[in-house]
Amino acid sequence: MILESIYIWITTSNSPSLTTPSNPPQATNLGGRDAVFLKISSDFVTLEYLSYWGGSDDETDQLASDV
């Protein structure tokens, strides 16, 4: 099995704005505790996608993924 991409989900409450490789739905943390979704190439060299998810409160309690 060869991996084509690696998906990562983290949470953050006070990170600086991360550099996004494209035009994401949410480019910055909007306050509280937001999730950050990343897609990285299988060789860990290229950040293919990054987006925050959340609003002004903590929105990371009930997240799930189906990748």
MOPAC internal coordinates of N, CA, C and O (Angstrom, degrees):
PM7 1SCF
backbone

  N    0.0000 0     0.00 0     0.00 0    0    0    0
  C    1.4583 1     0.00 0     0.00 0    1    0    0
  C    1.5235 1   108.96 1     0.00 0    2    1    0
  O    1.2310 1   120.63 1   -51.52 1    3    2    1
  N    1.3047 1   116.40 1   128.48 1    3    2    1
  C    1.4614 1   122.28 1   178.82 1    5    3    2
  C    1.5177 1   108.55 1  -111.87 1    6    5    3
  O    1.2310 1   121.00 1   -52.91 1    7    6    5
  N    1.3214 1   115.70 1   127.09 1    7    6    5
  C    1.4649 1   120.51 1   177.50 1    9    7    6
  C    1.5163 1   109.95 1   -78.85 1   10    9    7
  O    1.2310 1   120.83 1   -45.21 1   11   10    9
  N    1.3211 1   116.03 1   134.79 1   11   10    9
  C    1.4565 1   120.30 1   175.71 1   13   11   10
  C    1.5211 1   111.07 1   -95.53 1   14   13   11
  O    1.2310 1   120.45 1   146.09 1   15   14   13
  N    1.3212 1   116.75 1   -33.91 1   15   14   13
  C    1.4625 1   121.83 1   179.95 1   17   15   14
  C    1.5170 1   109.01 1  -150.04 1   18   17   15
  O    1.2310 1   120.96 1   -19.95 1   19   18   17
  N    1.3109 1   115.77 1   160.05 1   19   18   17
  C    1.4573 1   122.71 1   177.50 1   21   19   18
  C    1.5191 1   107.38 1  -121.16 1   22   21   19
  O    1.2310 1   120.69 1   -49.25 1   23   22   21
  N    1.3366 1   116.28 1   130.75 1   23   22   21
  C    1.4532 1   121.63 1  -179.26 1   25   23   22
  C    1.5228 1   108.93 1  -108.36 1   26   25   23
  O    1.2310 1   120.77 1   -44.86 1   27   26   25
  N    1.3300 1   116.13 1   135.14 1   27   26   25
  C    1.4588 1   122.07 1  -177.89 1   29   27   26
  C    1.5243 1   108.39 1  -132.55 1   30   29   27
  O    1.2310 1   120.79 1   -39.82 1   31   30   29
  N    1.3160 1   116.10 1   140.18 1   31   30   29
  C    1.4547 1   122.26 1   175.64 1   33   31   30
  C    1.5160 1   107.30 1  -128.09 1   34   33   31
  O    1.2310 1   120.13 1   -54.25 1   35   34   33
  N    1.3259 1   117.36 1   125.75 1   35   34   33
  C    1.4579 1   122.89 1   177.86 1   37   35   34
  C    1.5211 1   108.49 1  -132.47 1   38   37   35
  O    1.2310 1   120.41 1   -10.86 1   39   38   37
  N    1.3187 1   116.82 1   169.14 1   39   38   37
  C    1.4587 1   120.76 1   173.43 1   41   39   38
  C    1.5181 1   109.00 1  -120.45 1   42   41   39
  O    1.2310 1   121.04 1   -26.44 1   43   42   41
  N    1.3203 1   115.63 1   153.56 1   43   42   41
  C    1.4499 1   120.36 1  -179.82 1   45   43   42
  C    1.5191 1   109.36 1  -150.20 1   46   45   43
  O    1.2310 1   120.97 1   -30.90 1   47   46   45
  N    1.3143 1   115.75 1   149.10 1   47   46   45
  C    1.4623 1   119.30 1   176.68 1   49   47   46
  C    1.5179 1   112.50 1  -120.12 1   50   49   47
  O    1.2310 1   119.73 1   161.30 1   51   50   49
  N    1.3090 1   118.12 1   -18.70 1   51   50   49
  C    1.4620 1   118.15 1  -177.31 1   53   51   50
  C    1.5209 1   112.41 1  -148.32 1   54   53   51
  O    1.2310 1   119.86 1  -149.08 1   55   54   53
  N    1.3228 1   117.87 1    30.92 1   55   54   53
  C    1.4589 1   119.26 1   178.94 1   57   55   54
  C    1.5233 1   109.56 1   -76.55 1   58   57   55
  O    1.2310 1   120.85 1   -27.52 1   59   58   57
  N    1.3217 1   115.99 1   152.48 1   59   58   57
  C    1.4674 1   118.01 1   173.18 1   61   59   58
  C    1.5218 1   108.47 1   -68.67 1   62   61   59
  O    1.2310 1   120.34 1   -15.79 1   63   62   61
  N    1.2986 1   116.96 1   164.21 1   63   62   61
  C    1.4601 1   119.27 1   176.53 1   65   63   62
  C    1.5196 1   109.01 1   -61.16 1   66   65   63
  O    1.2310 1   120.92 1   -51.31 1   67   66   65
  N    1.3152 1   115.84 1   128.69 1   67   66   65
  C    1.4497 1   120.88 1  -179.99 1   69   67   66
  C    1.5160 1   109.64 1   -87.96 1   70   69   67
  O    1.2310 1   120.21 1   -32.18 1   71   70   69
  N    1.3073 1   117.21 1   147.82 1   71   70   69
  C    1.4536 1   121.59 1   178.96 1   73   71   70
  C    1.5176 1   109.04 1   -70.08 1   74   73   71
  O    1.2310 1   120.72 1   -54.57 1   75   74   73
  N    1.3021 1   116.23 1   125.43 1   75   74   73
  C    1.4589 1   120.96 1  -178.77 1   77   75   74
  C    1.5239 1   109.58 1  -103.63 1   78   77   75
  O    1.2310 1   119.97 1   -41.12 1   79   78   77
  N    1.3428 1   117.65 1   138.88 1   79   78   77
  C    1.4634 1   120.56 1  -177.25 1   81   79   78
  C    1.5270 1   114.00 1   -79.91 1   82   81   79
  O    1.2310 1   119.78 1   169.88 1   83   82   81
  N    1.3104 1   118.03 1   -10.12 1   83   82   81
  C    1.4585 1   120.92 1  -179.08 1   85   83   82
  C    1.5176 1   109.13 1  -146.16 1   86   85   83
  O    1.2310 1   120.17 1    15.54 1   87   86   85
  N    1.2922 1   117.29 1  -164.46 1   87   86   85
  C    1.4514 1   122.35 1   179.43 1   89   87   86
  C    1.5402 1   108.57 1   -93.95 1   90   89   87
  O    1.2310 1   119.81 1   -92.89 1   91   90   89
  N    1.3504 1   117.98 1    87.11 1   91   90   89
  C    1.4663 1   120.03 1  -174.88 1   93   91   90
  C    1.5253 1   111.98 1   -75.63 1   94   93   91
  O    1.2310 1   120.49 1   -17.06 1   95   94   93
  N    1.3300 1   116.67 1   162.94 1   95   94   93
  C    1.4675 1   120.10 1   175.61 1   97   95   94
  C    1.5292 1   112.23 1   -61.09 1   98   97   95
  O    1.2310 1   119.77 1   146.27 1   99   98   97
  N    1.3281 1   118.05 1   -33.73 1   99   98   97
  C    1.4651 1   122.02 1   179.47 1  101   99   98
  C    1.5301 1   108.27 1  -141.76 1  102  101   99
  O    1.2310 1   119.91 1   -69.34 1  103  102  101
  N    1.3240 1   117.79 1   110.66 1  103  102  101
  C    1.4600 1   122.28 1  -173.16 1  105  103  102
  C    1.5253 1   114.30 1   -87.62 1  106  105  103
  O    1.2310 1   119.63 1   165.27 1  107  106  105
  N    1.3386 1   118.31 1   -14.73 1  107  106  105
  C    1.4616 1   120.46 1  -177.67 1  109  107  106
  C    1.5219 1   111.12 1  -138.55 1  110  109  107
  O    1.2310 1   120.91 1   -16.69 1  111  110  109
  N    1.3134 1   115.87 1   163.31 1  111  110  109
  C    1.4535 1   122.33 1   174.05 1  113  111  110
  C    1.5276 1   107.11 1   -71.96 1  114  113  111
  O    1.2310 1   120.27 1   -52.68 1  115  114  113
  N    1.3360 1   117.08 1   127.32 1  115  114  113
  C    1.4661 1   120.66 1  -177.65 1  117  115  114
  C    1.5243 1   112.97 1   -94.06 1  118  117  115
  O    1.2310 1   120.24 1  -173.76 1  119  118  117
  N    1.3329 1   117.15 1     6.24 1  119  118  117
  C    1.4563 1   120.84 1   178.36 1  121  119  118
  C    1.5145 1   111.11 1   119.54 1  122  121  119
  O    1.2310 1   121.08 1   -19.92 1  123  122  121
  N    1.2891 1   115.54 1   160.08 1  123  122  121
  C    1.4570 1   118.95 1  -176.98 1  125  123  122
  C    1.5163 1   110.58 1    66.51 1  126  125  123
  O    1.2310 1   120.95 1    28.99 1  127  126  125
  N    1.3029 1   115.79 1  -151.01 1  127  126  125
  C    1.4624 1   121.97 1   179.67 1  129  127  126
  C    1.5178 1   108.66 1  -105.60 1  130  129  127
  O    1.2310 1   120.14 1   -69.04 1  131  130  129
  N    1.3183 1   117.34 1   110.96 1  131  130  129
  C    1.4578 1   123.40 1  -178.98 1  133  131  130
  C    1.5245 1   110.36 1  -107.12 1  134  133  131
  O    1.2310 1   120.84 1   -25.16 1  135  134  133
  N    1.3171 1   116.00 1   154.84 1  135  134  133
  C    1.4576 1   121.67 1   174.01 1  137  135  134
  C    1.5231 1   108.67 1   -86.43 1  138  137  135
  O    1.2310 1   120.95 1   -25.86 1  139  138  137
  N    1.3158 1   115.78 1   154.14 1  139  138  137
  C    1.4612 1   121.99 1   173.64 1  141  139  138
  C    1.5253 1   106.52 1  -128.01 1  142  141  139
  O    1.2310 1   120.50 1   -53.83 1  143  142  141
  N    1.3194 1   116.64 1   126.17 1  143  142  141
  C    1.4513 1   122.41 1   178.29 1  145  143  142
  C    1.5214 1   108.72 1  -107.84 1  146  145  143
  O    1.2310 1   120.68 1   -49.97 1  147  146  145
  N    1.3328 1   116.31 1   130.03 1  147  146  145
  C    1.4590 1   121.77 1   179.78 1  149  147  146
  C    1.5149 1   110.25 1  -126.91 1  150  149  147
  O    1.2310 1   121.31 1   -34.08 1  151  150  149
  N    1.3099 1   115.11 1   145.92 1  151  150  149
  C    1.4594 1   121.72 1   171.36 1  153  151  150
  C    1.5194 1   105.99 1  -126.23 1  154  153  151
  O    1.2310 1   120.88 1   -57.38 1  155  154  153
  N    1.3319 1   115.93 1   122.62 1  155  154  153
  C    1.4614 1   121.90 1  -175.20 1  157  155  154
  C    1.5243 1   108.40 1  -122.14 1  158  157  155
  O    1.2310 1   120.68 1   -35.33 1  159  158  157
  N    1.3281 1   116.31 1   144.67 1  159  158  157
  C    1.4636 1   120.14 1   177.33 1  161  159  158
  C    1.5240 1   109.89 1   -62.26 1  162  161  159
  O    1.2310 1   120.48 1   -24.04 1  163  162  161
  N    1.3207 1   116.69 1   155.96 1  163  162  161
  C    1.4612 1   121.20 1  -175.56 1  165  163  162
  C    1.5248 1   113.57 1   -63.24 1  166  165  163
  O    1.2310 1   119.96 1   160.02 1  167  166  165
  N    1.3230 1   117.69 1   -19.98 1  167  166  165
  C    1.4664 1   120.14 1   176.67 1  169  167  166
  C    1.5293 1   112.29 1   -91.58 1  170  169  167
  O    1.2310 1   120.28 1  -172.62 1  171  170  169
  N    1.3352 1   117.08 1     7.38 1  171  170  169
  C    1.4702 1   124.57 1   178.78 1  173  171  170
  C    1.5313 1   113.10 1    61.15 1  174  173  171
  O    1.2310 1   119.75 1  -154.70 1  175  174  173
  N    1.3221 1   118.08 1    25.30 1  175  174  173
  C    1.4622 1   121.44 1  -177.32 1  177  175  174
  C    1.5260 1   112.11 1  -102.11 1  178  177  175
  O    1.2310 1   120.16 1   140.03 1  179  178  177
  N    1.3219 1   117.29 1   -39.97 1  179  178  177
  C    1.4603 1   121.34 1  -172.20 1  181  179  178
  C    1.5270 1   111.53 1  -109.76 1  182  181  179
  O    1.2310 1   121.15 1   -55.05 1  183  182  181
  N    1.3200 1   115.41 1   124.95 1  183  182  181
  C    1.4594 1   120.91 1   171.34 1  185  183  182
  C    1.5249 1   106.59 1   -83.30 1  186  185  183
  O    1.2310 1   120.58 1   -70.16 1  187  186  185
  N    1.3351 1   116.50 1   109.84 1  187  186  185
  C    1.4556 1   121.08 1  -174.53 1  189  187  186
  C    1.5226 1   113.33 1   -88.90 1  190  189  187
  O    1.2310 1   120.39 1   152.53 1  191  190  189
  N    1.3327 1   116.87 1   -27.47 1  191  190  189
  C    1.4615 1   120.08 1  -177.42 1  193  191  190
  C    1.5156 1   108.85 1  -158.44 1  194  193  191
  O    1.2310 1   120.52 1   -36.42 1  195  194  193
  N    1.3240 1   116.62 1   143.58 1  195  194  193
  C    1.4581 1   122.04 1   174.46 1  197  195  194
  C    1.5173 1   108.13 1  -152.45 1  198  197  195
  O    1.2310 1   120.53 1   -48.59 1  199  198  197
  N    1.3154 1   116.59 1   131.41 1  199  198  197
  C    1.4571 1   120.36 1   175.32 1  201  199  198
  C    1.5177 1   109.78 1  -151.44 1  202  201  199
  O    1.2310 1   120.98 1   -39.56 1  203  202  201
  N    1.3131 1   115.73 1   140.44 1  203  202  201
  C    1.4586 1   121.30 1   170.23 1  205  203  202
  C    1.5202 1   108.30 1   -79.81 1  206  205  203
  O    1.2310 1   120.48 1   -19.61 1  207  206  205
  N    1.3314 1   116.69 1   160.39 1  207  206  205
  C    1.4657 1   121.77 1   173.89 1  209  207  206
  C    1.5165 1   107.72 1  -144.43 1  210  209  207
  O    1.2310 1   120.92 1   -60.77 1  211  210  209
  N    1.3260 1   115.85 1   119.23 1  211  210  209
  C    1.4537 1   119.94 1   178.08 1  213  211  210
  C    1.5098 1   111.43 1   153.24 1  214  213  211
  O    1.2310 1   121.18 1    -6.48 1  215  214  213
  N    1.3040 1   115.35 1   173.52 1  215  214  213
  C    1.4542 1   121.86 1   179.46 1  217  215  214
  C    1.5124 1   110.09 1  -120.72 1  218  217  215
  O    1.2310 1   120.28 1    38.30 1  219  218  217
  N    1.3188 1   117.07 1  -141.70 1  219  218  217
  C    1.4662 1   120.85 1  -175.16 1  221  219  218
  C    1.5261 1   113.23 1   -84.85 1  222  221  219
  O    1.2310 1   119.79 1   175.71 1  223  222  221
  N    1.3252 1   118.00 1    -4.29 1  223  222  221
  C    1.4626 1   122.22 1  -178.94 1  225  223  222
  C    1.5281 1   108.83 1  -118.00 1  226  225  223
  O    1.2310 1   119.93 1    11.45 1  227  226  225
  N    1.3255 1   117.73 1  -168.55 1  227  226  225
  C    1.4647 1   122.45 1   176.96 1  229  227  226
  C    1.5245 1   108.96 1   -86.08 1  230  229  227
  O    1.2310 1   120.10 1   -63.77 1  231  230  229
  N    1.3359 1   117.42 1   116.23 1  231  230  229
  C    1.4592 1   121.14 1  -177.83 1  233  231  230
  C    1.5251 1   112.91 1  -117.72 1  234  233  231
  O    1.2310 1   119.03 1  -156.99 1  235  234  233
  N    1.2929 1   119.46 1    23.01 1  235  234  233
  C    1.4612 1   119.83 1  -172.85 1  237  235  234
  C    1.5154 1   114.03 1  -106.58 1  238  237  235
  O    1.2310 1   118.88 1  -174.41 1  239  238  237
  N    1.3249 1   119.75 1     5.59 1  239  238  237
  C    1.4576 1   121.06 1  -175.86 1  241  239  238
  C    1.5243 1   113.84 1   -70.89 1  242  241  239
  O    1.2310 1   119.29 1   144.81 1  243  242  241
  N    1.2968 1   118.96 1   -35.19 1  243  242  241
  C    1.4641 1   121.60 1  -172.10 1  245  243  242
  C    1.5248 1   113.18 1  -120.44 1  246  245  243
  O    1.2310 1   120.01 1  -137.42 1  247  246  245
  N    1.3106 1   117.58 1    42.58 1  247  246  245
  C    1.4536 1   120.04 1   179.04 1  249  247  246
  C    1.5177 1   111.20 1   -89.83 1  250  249  247
  O    1.2310 1   120.87 1   -35.70 1  251  250  249
  N    1.3174 1   115.94 1   144.30 1  251  250  249
  C    1.4650 1   121.42 1   175.13 1  253  251  250
  C    1.5280 1   107.83 1  -141.24 1  254  253  251
  O    1.2310 1   121.30 1   -18.77 1  255  254  253
  N    1.3086 1   115.11 1   161.23 1  255  254  253
  C    1.4539 1   120.04 1  -177.76 1  257  255  254
  C    1.5166 1   109.85 1  -131.38 1  258  257  255
  O    1.2310 1   120.80 1   -36.13 1  259  258  257
  N    1.3195 1   116.08 1   143.87 1  259  258  257
  C    1.4508 1   122.67 1   173.50 1  261  259  258
  C    1.5180 1   107.30 1  -134.03 1  262  261  259
  O    1.2310 1   121.26 1   -99.29 1  263  262  261
  N    1.3287 1   115.20 1    80.71 1  263  262  261
  C    1.4687 1   120.75 1  -175.37 1  265  263  262
  C    1.5037 1   109.88 1   -97.96 1  266  265  263
  O    1.2310 1   120.10 1   180.00 1  267  266  265

